[in-house]
């Protein structure tokens, strides 16, 4: 997702940031794989109102 072309659906702002949820309990885990570490999740969100524009799995190859 190209951050330069984003416009917030909620407030119209064009200023976005990215953040990563990386705690062990917050990772996305593959279904049926007991011994996988999963992957952190990256959020792209509006810096003005917090509306989330994108949710992305950081390491999709883990699945």
Secondary structure as GFF3:
##gff-version 3
##sequence-region A 1 63
A	DSSP	three_ten_helix	3	5	.	.	.	ID=ss1
A	DSSP	beta_strand	16	21	.	.	.	ID=ss2
A	DSSP	three_ten_helix	24	26	.	.	.	ID=ss3
A	DSSP	beta_strand	41	46	.	.	.	ID=ss4
A	DSSP	beta_strand	52	57	.	.	.	ID=ss5
A	DSSP	three_ten_helix	60	62	.	.	.	ID=ss6
###
